[in-house]
């Protein structure tokens, strides 16, 4: 999913949220319900744990990026829409 597909979604994990998480590790990612492809790519390169239990939408590209995550724990997500 592109950055512009859900520009106003309050629960969208976009590259801005991902970059803030990577810099400060203070955002609660578990509340995010969708993730952009760019954010998934950014997060996949980090080795910290990711708690993405709130995700309900995940594109093929985001899934591919997150599958490369090398952290200790990539929490399971409950998908309702795979795109």
Secondary structure as GFF3:
##gff-version 3
##sequence-region A 1 83
A	DSSP	beta_strand	12	13	.	.	.	ID=ss1
A	DSSP	alpha_helix	15	24	.	.	.	ID=ss2
A	DSSP	three_ten_helix	29	31	.	.	.	ID=ss3
A	DSSP	beta_strand	34	35	.	.	.	ID=ss4
A	DSSP	alpha_helix	37	44	.	.	.	ID=ss5
A	DSSP	beta_strand	57	58	.	.	.	ID=ss6
A	DSSP	alpha_helix	60	66	.	.	.	ID=ss7
A	DSSP	beta_strand	81	82	.	.	.	ID=ss8
###
